[in-house]
Amino acid sequence: MKRAISKRHLLSVRNISKRFVTSTGLIRRKIIAATQAVDNVSFDLHVGETVGLVGGSGSGKSTLARIILRLIEADSGEVWFDGEPITSLAPDRMRLFRKDFQVVFQDPLHSLNPRRTVAENIMRPLLNFGTARAAARLRAESLMVTVGLNPATIDRYPHEFSGGQCQRIAIARALALKPRLLILDEPVSALDVSVQAQILNLLKSLQAEFNMTYLFVSHDLGLVRWMCDRTLVMYRGKLLETGNSDVVHDQPAHPFTRDFIATVLTMSGDAKWADVAARLDDAETPAEVDEHGCIYAPVCSECRPVCRRKPPVLRHLPTGQAVACHLYEHTSENSAWIHQRAAGVVS
Amino acid sequence: MSLEPSLTISGLQVCFDTPAGKVRALDDVSFSVGQGEIVAIVGESGSGKSVTALSILKLIDMPPGRFEGGEIRLADHDILSMSEHELVKIRGSAAAMLFQNPRGSLDPSFTIQSTIEETLARHQPELSSTDVANFVEQCLRQVGFHDWQRVAASYPHQLSGGMCQRVAMAVALACKPRLLIADEPTTALDVGVQAKVLYQLRMLNREQGLPIILITHDFGVVRAIGQRVIVMYAGQIQEEGSVDEVLKKPMHPYTQALIRSVPEGAVSGEVLYQIPGTPPDLIDPPPACRFADRCEAVMSVCRRVAPQVTTVAEGRRVRCHLYEQPETANEMESVQ
């Protein structure tokens, strides 16, 4: 099925930052550690598009997803949904927007209420938004069919279903209010390979059927390439590279993206992962990064003096990506290199 | 490399008695692990790969678990005939285990230093205090911690998941095991950290010749460090061979289907291949081939006669009627 991607922005994220602080002391709170979970991140989601948000653990990808959902509040920055700045909406106004964006979490069994039947789980959002019980029940049954489950099993409890089936139930619940944006936070990471394929196929066909926009959070670049039109790569709270999924995957520009791809273990058995692992080995806890430098400098194989002095900004490349890396700055030395690279002379 | 395998399992049958009935978790599982070898056991949830791992040190709760038959020979021990008292002495030293959740296998109220010291006190009580201190350093260095002092002084919650898994490795190594059983050691970790942990496992194998059993559901992990691979489905070994051969030329239709359903390399826009149906209920498994109902190459014999493990080449075994010698197949037909 063909999807239509419009030019219109459904979601705009502008300069979002979030810092988590660990403090100690009962009366005089003293900050002992702070983590910049998300650092000045901006991007747009077009109507009908699937965008992948990729990074390792601690990259801030899930925090960002939660900020968009307003499950946590950002320190600064704005999120616009369909022309409305939702970060500053009062709770009652916000509530009206909630039905337009729904979320599917990683662990299907834990994101369903174990004490309620599947019917109750799927009906909950409908009841919350004023649908009558009988109508909600009918809708829940038809949603079971939509996600490929037998509606006769709707009065069972979540523990009676397998992981893949629970994820289908979670998807049915997310679809109940006909959302326009679905945030998928590692929706298949907890599932077996053969079940993964089923859920991913389901998500793709549902998207075409209901014209939804997806934000797909994942650590698996291969998956994201198959699933997503565009890919955003995050590392320690910063957006390091964005672009068309195939381009980001086949011609990664940022050294981090290249390392990240190299550590993805594939069946074709590229041995590069071990080299990267050996290099990363010494950098488990990178020394305090100079606030003024590039976040990846301590680990980067192409680190130059400038990388420790000033932070790189996202800039566009001829290949269509945007990348935050000093390698791509327009000095005369660099521009020749960039053109060679775009022409495929340098790998 | 000596020829004596470090582990031999033959005809292992394990079942669990549940209110719903007897779950036949393992059926006729036989394989061996040679000296200095990394053997990967791959399968989906419920395939019996973790039960296999736990059986090796008899770590299965009994009841509900029960060994119905077979033999496990670990070094010169006959595991299934050993008492709990005897087993306690060899756990850790004959074979050590690494689990999926590294933080869960470390005690949160002790520093890494005291955790390793405790292990040493138990397994090598003859060591002097200086030796113990040296050994702690050695264990932590072996798993790639250059700043071992800082790690030794930390509590598990102060370390990342990947560091905890490497600490768990260090603790396992403190017992000087002759076999390491790693049950999904990197499943809870992300790719970069996974690469580091696997790198360390491979180093241990290469430098010390430590044989490793690696339980995983990820063919990428199998490819990365496995030498031989065993594919399990519904409590049985379906295929066994070198990693190269099995991944390039899978023989069993299940292995073929499983490899096909990995999204790696799939063209966007294409529908991913998915195996039809669901795994069988092990309380009442299909009487003949357990994969028959989902198999694309199913024949009538597959639903009548249980396929036996056939050795198709040196070190290459498969449980499928497609590869059985015609004579044997005929014999079986006539028996029927």
Interface residues (C-beta under 8 A of the other chain):
Chain A: G56 S57 G58 S162 G163 D192 V193 S194 V195 Q196 A197 Q198 L200 N201 K204 H219 D220 G222 L223 R225 W226 M227 C228 S245 D246 D259 F260 T263 V264 L265 T266 M267 S268 G269 W273 A274 V276 A277 A278 L280 D281 D282 E284 T285
Chain B: E44 S45 G144 H146 S160 G161 G162 M163 L189 D190 V191 G192 V193 Q194 A195 K196 L198 Y199 R202 H217 D218 F219 G220 V221 R223 A224 L247 A257 L258 I259 S261 V262 P263 E264 G265 A266 V267 S268 V271 L272 Y273 Q274 I275 T278
